[in-house]
Amino acid sequence: MPKITSSTTVSPNYVHMPWPSIPDEMRGRLVEYTKNTPIIGDGVAGGRLIEGIPVYGIVRPPKYLTKWVEENIPLKDHFLGIQRFYGMEDVRIHIDSIREYCFNCLLTDTGPVTSFYDNNKKIVESVTYQQNEWYRHETKRYHGVTGIPEPYRISITMFKVDLQQTGALRSEGKAFVQAVSVFPPKK
Ligand SMILES: [Fe+2]
């Protein structure tokens, strides 16, 4: 088992942010909303499907979340969405294509372990992101997730699109990139 790093340790890979948690009632509502809302790009940008459901995607935030974030999170000019993984026990090691970093707040249960790797894919650090806490997560370092117990893993995500990187995306990804490049999001 990888060593679990305490969130108070200074890490080059993630930072635990001192931001407010989502109120409990809203958290449950957001989970249901995210399960039942089509992802941006309509599944094409998410790649593989399981039982007709994209294994990865981002949905637009409902208005009540946008309002809550504006009032409670001290971060401007970042895309706000909710990302979801479906049907995967693990998220394989990867580097994100369109962003340097993101701020995430996990809405589903604490449990899965996020690990970071060096360029030789050797594990360097692991962390269990706590439910309903905010973290800055570095996405240009190799990372992956293990031990996802439920079909869905859902988190609020805020980021800026790295336009230098988007040229590498396949054409199917364009709708997705276009959608998440616009801030504030188109209504
Ligand atoms: Fe990632």
Boltz pocket constraint, residues with backbone or C-beta under 6 A from the ligand:
constraints:
  - pocket:
      binder: B
      contacts: [[A, 94], [A, 95], [A, 96], [A, 139], [A, 143]]
      max_distance: 6.0
